[in-house]
């Protein structure tokens, strides 16, 4: 199991995002993702790395 460190920058960004329109889903979704990463489990397909698009 990996150790998760919440940096000051992460805490500040998280507080900022909790004021946004996705606040009702953010904490539960993020908790699932962090637990999977900490336990070296594969992520759900919708959370996998993907190529970025745009200019």
C-alpha positions in Angstrom: 0.0 0.0 0.0 1.3 3.4 -0.9 1.3 6.4 1.4 -0.9 9.4 0.4 0.4 12.8 1.3 -2.0 15.7 0.9 0.2 18.7 0.0 -0.8 22.3 0.7 -1.4 22.9 -3.0 -3.7 19.9 -3.2 -5.6 21.1 -0.1 -6.1 24.5 -1.5 -7.2 23.2 -4.9 -9.6 20.8 -3.3 -11.2 23.5 -1.2 -11.5 25.6 -4.4 -13.1 22.8 -6.3 -15.5 22.0 -3.5 -17.1 25.4 -4.2 -17.7 24.5 -7.8 -20.6 22.8 -9.6 -19.3 19.2 -9.1 -18.9 19.5 -5.4 -21.6 16.9 -4.6 -19.7 14.2 -6.5 -16.1 15.3 -6.1 -15.3 13.9 -2.6 -16.8 10.5 -3.1 -15.3 10.0 -6.6 -11.9 11.3 -5.6 -11.8 9.0 -2.5 -12.5 5.9 -4.7 -9.7 6.9 -7.1 -7.2 7.7 -4.4 -7.9 4.4 -2.6 -7.5 2.4 -5.9 -4.2 4.2 -6.6 -2.9 3.7 -3.0 -3.7 0.0 -3.2 -2.1 -0.5 -6.7 -5.5 -1.5 -8.2 -6.4 -0.7 -11.8 -8.6 2.4 -12.3 -12.1 2.2 -13.9 -12.0 2.7 -17.7 -13.5 6.2 -17.5 -10.6 7.3 -15.2 -7.8 5.9 -17.4 -5.1 8.1 -19.0 -6.1 9.4 -22.4 -4.7 11.5 -25.2 -5.5 15.2 -24.9 -7.2 17.0 -27.8 -7.1 20.5 -28.9 -4.5 23.0 -30.2 
